[in-house]
């Protein structure tokens, strides 16, 4: 019984914690994690499927991405913005 509980606990929690940590690290790299923590109600609309406010222009207004002289950073920001511009609520993207 304890082994079963441990396996279920691992699949339900532990595996997802690692994925969420990676997701948060990526958001932090882009400087978005702090914005999400400061404005959770605004960003909730992006992560809760029942709310349909996810338009490219809405996302662009929410994102305050770093703009500096670093070419790699600029490339990442450009790609992210291109992805946002080409996205749709149906999940179709063209990059």
N, C-alpha and C positions, 0 to 999 in steps of 0.2 A: 504494500500500500504506500509506504513512504517513497519508494522508487517511482511509482506512478505519479505521485504528487510532485516530486522533484522534476520529473520530465515535463509535466504539464506546466509547472512554474517556469521552467527554463524556456519553453516555447512561447508561453504567454507574456513573459516579462523580460527575461534576460536578453533574448535575441533582439527584441524591439528596442531595448535600452541602447544597445550598440548602434543600431541603425539611427536612432534619434540623436545620439551623440555625434555621429558623422554628419547628419543633416544640420545640426546646430553649428558644427564646426564650419561647414560650407557657408551657412548664412552669416556667421561671424566674420569669415574671410571677406565677404562682400560688404560688410558693414550694415547688414540688414537685421541681424539678430537684436541689436540694441533698439532699433526702431520698433520691432515687433514687441519687445518688452515694454517700451514706452507707450505704445498705442495698440494694445491687444485687441480692443474692440474693432478697430479699423482693419487689422490683419485677419481677424476671425473670418471675415467674408471670403478670404482666399483659401481657407482650409476647411470650411464647413460646407459640404456639398449642397445643403438646402438653400443657401444664400447665393443668389446669382448676380453679383456685381463685379464679376471678373472680366472687365474689358481691358484691352491693351492700354488705353489712355488712363484708366483708373490705376492700373499697376504702375505706370510711369510716374504718376503723381505721388504714389506711396514711396517709391524707391528713391533714396538719396544715396546714390552710389559715389564712391570716391573718384575724384578726377585729379590726377596728378601726372607728373612727367614719366611715370613708370610705364613702359610700353606693354609689358605683360598685363598689368592691371587694366590699362586702356583696352587691350584686346579682349579681356574677359568681360569688361563692362559692355563693350560694343556687341559682343556675341549674345550676352544676356538681353540687352535691349532689342536686338534683332529678333531673338526668340520671343520676347514679349510682344513685339509688334506683329509677328506672324502667327501668334497663337489665337485660338478661338475657344469658346466655352465648350465646344464639342470635343476638345482635346486634339484637334488637328493642327499640326504645325508644319511649316516648310522652312527648313534652314538650308 
